[in-house]
Amino acid sequence: MLRARRLACAAAWARSASYVGNICQGKIDPAELFPFPTSALPQHVKESMIDARSAAKDSADSWGLLIPDHFGGQGFPHPCVFDVVSHMSADRYSSLHFHTLASFLIRSFASKEHMGRYLPGMT
């Protein structure tokens, strides 16, 4: 049940190309997208979020993704983002796990039209 809930939340999160685009470009910190003070988050979750942004940006560079500038400033305020990240732990949900999940979700849940529009080169 919990796994299904996590996947449902992650799927909703993955539908936002602006969120993924901003993270990959390092334009925003994932912590900025939450509708509450991030001081309430456990330290290991904050560290995982920072590591995930770095891993995502490195991978975006290696994939040669071309993400348009109009992503700047947009966020993803849906609470499902917190629901996904809140289940991270330092050992089970490392930055590599988070990035692998992001890659899978980008490829699996975004339509080809959506992908071609926002993430050229991945369709």
GIJOCOR-V29075 format. One line per field, one symbol per residue. psi: psi as a letter, one per 20 degrees, with the letter a starting at -180 (. if undefined). burial: + if it has 9 or more other C-alpha atoms within 8 Angstrom, else -. Layout:
psi=???
burial=???
//
This chain:
psi=ghghgghgghgggiinhhggghghijhqphhiiqkrpiiiqqghgghhgghggggggghgghikqnpqhihpiqanjpihghhghijqqhghmrhggghggggghghhipqhggghghmqii.
burial=-----+--++++++++-+++++++++--++--++----------++-+++++++++++++----+-+---+----+---++-+++--+++--+++++++--+--++--++---+++-+++---
//
